[in-house]
Amino acid sequence: MNRFTSTKTPDSRWSWLYKVGGAAALLAGMLLLIGMISLIISALQPGTTSGWLFRDNWLIVIFKLHAEFSGIQPGLLHGLNLLDVMILALVGLVSLSLSTAFRKAGKTWSLIAFALSMIGIVLFIGTQIAGRSTVMLAVLIISFVMLRNETFSRLAIYSGILGSVFLFVGDLSVGVHSNLITFLFGVGYVLLITWFFLIAQSLIRLGRVS
């Protein structure tokens, strides 16, 4: 069976958008991966500053808070971080590109995920603290929509669902010190990276098929 039969047939008019979405997902995954590598280096070599290439994204900061890294305070979550804005924008691009691949309800929910990302950018720029959780909500919505088709792998779908839930719970529980929450947040971060790379692969393939 053709893997694309449960979505609408890829439209050649949108091949460029699939490729843009694929590139956006790939870049988002790479930015998160860089953050994780930077975190590991700082953990293995005490005294090494994490965020050696970019300022830490907010998810890395939250992980450090849960893991009780020395010198890490909740105040680090405040303030405008352009890396966080970039990640929000990339999630919006991924959501928009996926909206052209889904039918009816799936298209609507993908556009809602896109709108959430844009609202998140506005909220974050305006408040310098709120709005970034829309990344997890957008990924969760898109992953549930993917359950209804065969274009995307089960690994991508469940990575998105579990990763976004684990991260969202950890985001809401900042200040609560629990080894379980810390562990699940770390797992969620890895799953989110996995989701972005798998979605990038699928979108780029869609762009080639159309």
Phi and psi in degrees as GROMACS dihedral restraints (atoms count N, CA, C in turn):
[ dihedral_restraints ]
;  ai    aj    ak    al  type     phi  dphi    fc
    3     4     5     6     1   -64.8    20    10
    4     5     6     7     1   127.9    20    10
    6     7     8     9     1   -63.4    20    10
    7     8     9    10     1   -14.6    20    10
    9    10    11    12     1  -100.6    20    10
   10    11    12    13     1     5.0    20    10
   12    13    14    15     1   -68.8    20    10
   13    14    15    16     1   -24.4    20    10
   15    16    17    18     1   -89.7    20    10
   16    17    18    19     1    -4.7    20    10
   18    19    20    21     1  -108.8    20    10
   19    20    21    22     1   176.1    20    10
   21    22    23    24     1   -72.8    20    10
   22    23    24    25     1   155.5    20    10
   24    25    26    27     1   -59.5    20    10
   25    26    27    28     1   129.3    20    10
   27    28    29    30     1   -52.5    20    10
   28    29    30    31     1   128.3    20    10
   30    31    32    33     1   -93.7    20    10
   31    32    33    34     1   126.1    20    10
   33    34    35    36     1   -61.3    20    10
   34    35    36    37     1   -22.9    20    10
   36    37    38    39     1   -64.8    20    10
   37    38    39    40     1   -25.6    20    10
   39    40    41    42     1  -104.2    20    10
   40    41    42    43     1     9.7    20    10
   42    43    44    45     1   -58.8    20    10
   43    44    45    46     1   -36.9    20    10
   45    46    47    48     1   -64.9    20    10
   46    47    48    49     1   -36.3    20    10
   48    49    50    51     1   -72.9    20    10
   49    50    51    52     1   -36.7    20    10
   51    52    53    54     1   -59.6    20    10
   52    53    54    55     1   -43.5    20    10
   54    55    56    57     1   -67.5    20    10
   55    56    57    58     1   -39.3    20    10
   57    58    59    60     1   -63.5    20    10
   58    59    60    61     1   -43.8    20    10
   60    61    62    63     1   -63.0    20    10
   61    62    63    64     1   -39.9    20    10
   63    64    65    66     1   -63.2    20    10
   64    65    66    67     1   -42.6    20    10
   66    67    68    69     1   -65.1    20    10
   67    68    69    70     1   -38.3    20    10
   69    70    71    72     1   -64.5    20    10
   70    71    72    73     1   -43.4    20    10
   72    73    74    75     1   -64.5    20    10
   73    74    75    76     1   -40.8    20    10
   75    76    77    78     1   -63.2    20    10
   76    77    78    79     1   -43.8    20    10
   78    79    80    81     1   -65.9    20    10
   79    80    81    82     1   -42.0    20    10
   81    82    83    84     1   -61.2    20    10
   82    83    84    85     1   -43.7    20    10
   84    85    86    87     1   -62.0    20    10
   85    86    87    88     1   -40.2    20    10
   87    88    89    90     1   -66.8    20    10
   88    89    90    91     1   -40.0    20    10
   90    91    92    93     1   -63.6    20    10
   91    92    93    94     1   -41.6    20    10
   93    94    95    96     1   -68.0    20    10
   94    95    96    97     1   -38.0    20    10
   96    97    98    99     1   -64.7    20    10
   97    98    99   100     1   -41.4    20    10
   99   100   101   102     1   -59.6    20    10
  100   101   102   103     1   -41.6    20    10
  102   103   104   105     1   -61.5    20    10
  103   104   105   106     1   -40.3    20    10
  105   106   107   108     1   -68.1    20    10
  106   107   108   109     1   -42.3    20    10
  108   109   110   111     1   -62.6    20    10
  109   110   111   112     1   -42.5    20    10
  111   112   113   114     1   -61.4    20    10
  112   113   114   115     1   -40.3    20    10
  114   115   116   117     1   -63.6    20    10
  115   116   117   118     1   -44.6    20    10
  117   118   119   120     1   -62.8    20    10
  118   119   120   121     1   -42.1    20    10
  120   121   122   123     1   -61.9    20    10
  121   122   123   124     1   -44.0    20    10
  123   124   125   126     1   -67.5    20    10
  124   125   126   127     1   -31.0    20    10
  126   127   128   129     1   -74.5    20    10
  127   128   129   130     1   -36.5    20    10
  129   130   131   132     1   -78.8    20    10
  130   131   132   133     1   -27.0    20    10
  132   133   134   135     1  -124.4    20    10
  133   134   135   136     1    83.2    20    10
  135   136   137   138     1   -52.9    20    10
  136   137   138   139     1   136.0    20    10
  138   139   140   141     1   102.2    20    10
  139   140   141   142     1   -20.0    20    10
  141   142   143   144     1   -78.5    20    10
  142   143   144   145     1   130.7    20    10
  144   145   146   147     1   -78.1    20    10
  145   146   147   148     1   123.9    20    10
  147   148   149   150     1   -70.4    20    10
  148   149   150   151     1   151.8    20    10
  150   151   152   153     1    83.5    20    10
  151   152   153   154     1    36.5    20    10
  153   154   155   156     1   -69.6    20    10
  154   155   156   157     1   -20.5    20    10
  156   157   158   159     1  -105.5    20    10
  157   158   159   160     1   -43.3    20    10
  159   160   161   162     1  -128.9    20    10
  160   161   162   163     1   162.6    20    10
  162   163   164   165     1   -63.7    20    10
  163   164   165   166     1   143.3    20    10
  165   166   167   168     1   -54.3    20    10
  166   167   168   169     1   137.0    20    10
  168   169   170   171     1   -72.7    20    10
  169   170   171   172     1   164.2    20    10
  171   172   173   174     1   -64.3    20    10
  172   173   174   175     1   -26.6    20    10
  174   175   176   177     1   -69.5    20    10
  175   176   177   178     1   -38.2    20    10
  177   178   179   180     1   -64.7    20    10
  178   179   180   181     1   -42.2    20    10
  180   181   182   183     1   -60.9    20    10
  181   182   183   184     1   -43.9    20    10
  183   184   185   186     1   -63.0    20    10
  184   185   186   187     1   -41.4    20    10
  186   187   188   189     1   -60.3    20    10
  187   188   189   190     1   -44.2    20    10
  189   190   191   192     1   -62.2    20    10
  190   191   192   193     1   -37.3    20    10
  192   193   194   195     1   -64.7    20    10
  193   194   195   196     1   -44.3    20    10
  195   196   197   198     1   -65.9    20    10
  196   197   198   199     1   -38.4    20    10
  198   199   200   201     1   -82.1    20    10
  199   200   201   202     1    -3.1    20    10
  201   202   203   204     1    59.5    20    10
  202   203   204   205     1    48.1    20    10
  204   205   206   207     1   -62.5    20    10
  205   206   207   208     1   144.1    20    10
  207   208   209   210     1   -64.4    20    10
  208   209   210   211     1   134.2    20    10
  210   211   212   213     1    80.1    20    10
  211   212   213   214     1     2.3    20    10
  213   214   215   216     1   -93.9    20    10
  214   215   216   217     1   122.4    20    10
  216   217   218   219     1  -120.7    20    10
  217   218   219   220     1   151.9    20    10
  219   220   221   222     1   -55.0    20    10
  220   221   222   223     1   -24.7    20    10
  222   223   224   225     1   -61.3    20    10
  223   224   225   226     1   -19.6    20    10
  225   226   227   228     1   -67.4    20    10
  226   227   228   229     1   -17.2    20    10
  228   229   230   231     1   -79.1    20    10
  229   230   231   232     1   -14.3    20    10
  231   232   233   234     1   -89.1    20    10
  232   233   234   235     1   148.7    20    10
  234   235   236   237     1   107.3    20    10
  235   236   237   238     1   149.8    20    10
  237   238   239   240     1   -75.8    20    10
  238   239   240   241     1   121.8    20    10
  240   241   242   243     1  -116.6    20    10
  241   242   243   244     1   112.4    20    10
  243   244   245   246     1   -63.2    20    10
  244   245   246   247     1   -27.9    20    10
  246   247   248   249     1   -63.4    20    10
  247   248   249   250     1   -40.7    20    10
  249   250   251   252     1   -65.3    20    10
  250   251   252   253     1   -39.9    20    10
  252   253   254   255     1   -62.2    20    10
  253   254   255   256     1   -40.9    20    10
  255   256   257   258     1   -63.3    20    10
  256   257   258   259     1   -42.6    20    10
  258   259   260   261     1   -64.1    20    10
  259   260   261   262     1   -42.0    20    10
  261   262   263   264     1   -59.6    20    10
  262   263   264   265     1   -43.9    20    10
  264   265   266   267     1   -65.3    20    10
  265   266   267   268     1   -39.1    20    10
  267   268   269   270     1   -66.2    20    10
  268   269   270   271     1   -39.4    20    10
  270   271   272   273     1   -63.1    20    10
  271   272   273   274     1   -38.7    20    10
  273   274   275   276     1   -61.3    20    10
  274   275   276   277     1   -42.7    20    10
  276   277   278   279     1   -63.4    20    10
  277   278   279   280     1   -42.0    20    10
  279   280   281   282     1   -61.7    20    10
  280   281   282   283     1   -44.9    20    10
  282   283   284   285     1   -62.2    20    10
  283   284   285   286     1   -42.6    20    10
  285   286   287   288     1   -64.9    20    10
  286   287   288   289     1   -42.5    20    10
  288   289   290   291     1   -66.2    20    10
  289   290   291   292     1   -34.9    20    10
  291   292   293   294     1   -70.5    20    10
  292   293   294   295     1   -27.4    20    10
  294   295   296   297     1   -62.9    20    10
  295   296   297   298     1   -24.8    20    10
  297   298   299   300     1   -82.1    20    10
  298   299   300   301     1   -12.2    20    10
  300   301   302   303     1   -95.0    20    10
  301   302   303   304     1   -24.2    20    10
  303   304   305   306     1   -93.0    20    10
  304   305   306   307     1   160.4    20    10
  306   307   308   309     1   -97.5    20    10
  307   308   309   310     1   149.4    20    10
  309   310   311   312     1    38.7    20    10
  310   311   312   313     1  -107.6    20    10
  312   313   314   315     1   -58.9    20    10
  313   314   315   316     1   -39.0    20    10
  315   316   317   318     1   -61.1    20    10
  316   317   318   319     1   -40.6    20    10
  318   319   320   321     1   -62.3    20    10
  319   320   321   322     1   -44.6    20    10
  321   322   323   324     1   -61.2    20    10
  322   323   324   325     1   -46.5    20    10
  324   325   326   327     1   -66.8    20    10
  325   326   327   328     1   -34.0    20    10
  327   328   329   330     1   -66.0    20    10
  328   329   330   331     1   -38.6    20    10
  330   331   332   333     1   -68.7    20    10
  331   332   333   334     1   -32.5    20    10
  333   334   335   336     1   -64.6    20    10
  334   335   336   337     1   -41.9    20    10
  336   337   338   339     1   -62.1    20    10
  337   338   339   340     1   -40.4    20    10
  339   340   341   342     1   -61.2    20    10
  340   341   342   343     1   -46.1    20    10
  342   343   344   345     1   -62.1    20    10
  343   344   345   346     1   -39.4    20    10
  345   346   347   348     1   -60.3    20    10
  346   347   348   349     1   -41.3    20    10
  348   349   350   351     1   -63.8    20    10
  349   350   351   352     1   -42.2    20    10
  351   352   353   354     1   -67.0    20    10
  352   353   354   355     1   -40.8    20    10
  354   355   356   357     1   -62.8    20    10
  355   356   357   358     1   -39.6    20    10
  357   358   359   360     1   -59.8    20    10
  358   359   360   361     1   -41.4    20    10
  360   361   362   363     1   -62.0    20    10
  361   362   363   364     1   -45.6    20    10
  363   364   365   366     1   -62.6    20    10
  364   365   366   367     1   -45.2    20    10
  366   367   368   369     1   -62.4    20    10
  367   368   369   370     1   -43.3    20    10
  369   370   371   372     1   -67.7    20    10
  370   371   372   373     1   -42.9    20    10
  372   373   374   375     1   -64.6    20    10
  373   374   375   376     1   -37.6    20    10
  375   376   377   378     1   -74.7    20    10
  376   377   378   379     1   -37.9    20    10
  378   379   380   381     1  -105.8    20    10
  379   380   381   382     1   -21.8    20    10
  381   382   383   384     1    61.3    20    10
  382   383   384   385     1    22.4    20    10
  384   385   386   387     1  -149.0    20    10
  385   386   387   388     1   -42.5    20    10
  387   388   389   390     1   -91.1    20    10
  388   389   390   391     1   159.0    20    10
  390   391   392   393     1   110.7    20    10
  391   392   393   394     1   -22.2    20    10
  393   394   395   396     1   -74.5    20    10
  394   395   396   397     1   -20.5    20    10
  396   397   398   399     1   -66.8    20    10
  397   398   399   400     1   -14.0    20    10
  399   400   401   402     1   -64.3    20    10
  400   401   402   403     1   -20.2    20    10
  402   403   404   405     1   -59.8    20    10
  403   404   405   406     1   -49.1    20    10
  405   406   407   408     1   -65.5    20    10
  406   407   408   409     1   -39.2    20    10
  408   409   410   411     1   -65.1    20    10
  409   410   411   412     1   -42.0    20    10
  411   412   413   414     1   -64.0    20    10
  412   413   414   415     1   -45.0    20    10
  414   415   416   417     1   -63.1    20    10
  415   416   417   418     1   -39.9    20    10
  417   418   419   420     1   -63.4    20    10
  418   419   420   421     1   -45.6    20    10
  420   421   422   423     1   -61.0    20    10
  421   422   423   424     1   -49.4    20    10
  423   424   425   426     1   -61.9    20    10
  424   425   426   427     1   -40.8    20    10
  426   427   428   429     1   -65.2    20    10
  427   428   429   430     1   -38.8    20    10
  429   430   431   432     1   -66.3    20    10
  430   431   432   433     1   -38.1    20    10
  432   433   434   435     1   -61.4    20    10
  433   434   435   436     1   -37.5    20    10
  435   436   437   438     1   -65.2    20    10
  436   437   438   439     1   -20.4    20    10
  438   439   440   441     1   -61.2    20    10
  439   440   441   442     1   -21.3    20    10
  441   442   443   444     1   -91.3    20    10
  442   443   444   445     1     5.1    20    10
  444   445   446   447     1  -143.8    20    10
  445   446   447   448     1   171.4    20    10
  447   448   449   450     1  -108.7    20    10
  448   449   450   451     1     6.3    20    10
  450   451   452   453     1   -66.2    20    10
  451   452   453   454     1   -36.9    20    10
  453   454   455   456     1  -107.5    20    10
  454   455   456   457     1   144.7    20    10
  456   457   458   459     1   -67.7    20    10
  457   458   459   460     1   154.9    20    10
  459   460   461   462     1   -60.8    20    10
  460   461   462   463     1   -35.4    20    10
  462   463   464   465     1   -61.3    20    10
  463   464   465   466     1   -43.9    20    10
  465   466   467   468     1   -63.0    20    10
  466   467   468   469     1   -44.9    20    10
  468   469   470   471     1   -61.2    20    10
  469   470   471   472     1   -51.4    20    10
  471   472   473   474     1   -75.5    20    10
  472   473   474   475     1   -26.1    20    10
  474   475   476   477     1   -63.6    20    10
  475   476   477   478     1   -42.2    20    10
  477   478   479   480     1   -66.2    20    10
  478   479   480   481     1   -44.0    20    10
  480   481   482   483     1   -66.8    20    10
  481   482   483   484     1   -53.9    20    10
  483   484   485   486     1   -67.6    20    10
  484   485   486   487     1   -42.4    20    10
  486   487   488   489     1   -60.4    20    10
  487   488   489   490     1   -46.1    20    10
  489   490   491   492     1   -67.2    20    10
  490   491   492   493     1   -37.6    20    10
  492   493   494   495     1   -66.2    20    10
  493   494   495   496     1   -47.9    20    10
  495   496   497   498     1   -59.6    20    10
  496   497   498   499     1   -43.2    20    10
  498   499   500   501     1   -69.5    20    10
  499   500   501   502     1   -38.7    20    10
  501   502   503   504     1   -66.1    20    10
  502   503   504   505     1   -41.9    20    10
  504   505   506   507     1   -62.7    20    10
  505   506   507   508     1   -43.6    20    10
  507   508   509   510     1   -64.4    20    10
  508   509   510   511     1   -35.6    20    10
  510   511   512   513     1   -64.2    20    10
  511   512   513   514     1   -43.3    20    10
  513   514   515   516     1   -72.8    20    10
  514   515   516   517     1   -20.8    20    10
  516   517   518   519     1  -106.0    20    10
  517   518   519   520     1    22.9    20    10
  519   520   521   522     1   -57.9    20    10
  520   521   522   523     1   130.6    20    10
  522   523   524   525     1   103.2    20    10
  523   524   525   526     1   -16.7    20    10
  525   526   527   528     1   -94.4    20    10
  526   527   528   529     1   117.9    20    10
  528   529   530   531     1   -93.1    20    10
  529   530   531   532     1   110.6    20    10
  531   532   533   534     1  -147.4    20    10
  532   533   534   535     1   127.7    20    10
  534   535   536   537     1   -62.3    20    10
  535   536   537   538     1   -35.0    20    10
  537   538   539   540     1   -65.6    20    10
  538   539   540   541     1   -45.6    20    10
  540   541   542   543     1   -62.8    20    10
  541   542   543   544     1   -41.5    20    10
  543   544   545   546     1   -61.2    20    10
  544   545   546   547     1   -45.2    20    10
  546   547   548   549     1   -63.0    20    10
  547   548   549   550     1   -48.2    20    10
  549   550   551   552     1   -65.5    20    10
  550   551   552   553     1   -34.1    20    10
  552   553   554   555     1   -65.7    20    10
  553   554   555   556     1   -42.3    20    10
  555   556   557   558     1   -62.7    20    10
  556   557   558   559     1   -42.0    20    10
  558   559   560   561     1   -62.6    20    10
  559   560   561   562     1   -42.6    20    10
  561   562   563   564     1   -60.6    20    10
  562   563   564   565     1   -37.8    20    10
  564   565   566   567     1   -63.9    20    10
  565   566   567   568     1   -44.9    20    10
  567   568   569   570     1   -64.3    20    10
  568   569   570   571     1   -40.0    20    10
  570   571   572   573     1   -64.9    20    10
  571   572   573   574     1   -36.6    20    10
  573   574   575   576     1   -66.1    20    10
  574   575   576   577     1   -40.8    20    10
  576   577   578   579     1   -60.1    20    10
  577   578   579   580     1   -45.4    20    10
  579   580   581   582     1   -58.6    20    10
  580   581   582   583     1   -43.5    20    10
  582   583   584   585     1   -59.6    20    10
  583   584   585   586     1   -47.6    20    10
  585   586   587   588     1   -60.8    20    10
  586   587   588   589     1   -44.1    20    10
  588   589   590   591     1   -67.1    20    10
  589   590   591   592     1   -39.2    20    10
  591   592   593   594     1   -69.8    20    10
  592   593   594   595     1   -38.3    20    10
  594   595   596   597     1   -66.4    20    10
  595   596   597   598     1   -38.5    20    10
  597   598   599   600     1   -59.1    20    10
  598   599   600   601     1   -45.5    20    10
  600   601   602   603     1   -59.5    20    10
  601   602   603   604     1   -45.4    20    10
  603   604   605   606     1   -67.8    20    10
  604   605   606   607     1   -42.2    20    10
  606   607   608   609     1   -67.6    20    10
  607   608   609   610     1   -40.5    20    10
  609   610   611   612     1   -64.0    20    10
  610   611   612   613     1   -37.8    20    10
  612   613   614   615     1   -64.9    20    10
  613   614   615   616     1   -41.2    20    10
  615   616   617   618     1   -59.7    20    10
  616   617   618   619     1   -41.7    20    10
  618   619   620   621     1   -62.2    20    10
  619   620   621   622     1   -34.9    20    10
  621   622   623   624     1   -76.7    20    10
  622   623   624   625     1   -38.5    20    10
  624   625   626   627     1   -65.9    20    10
  625   626   627   628     1   -37.9    20    10
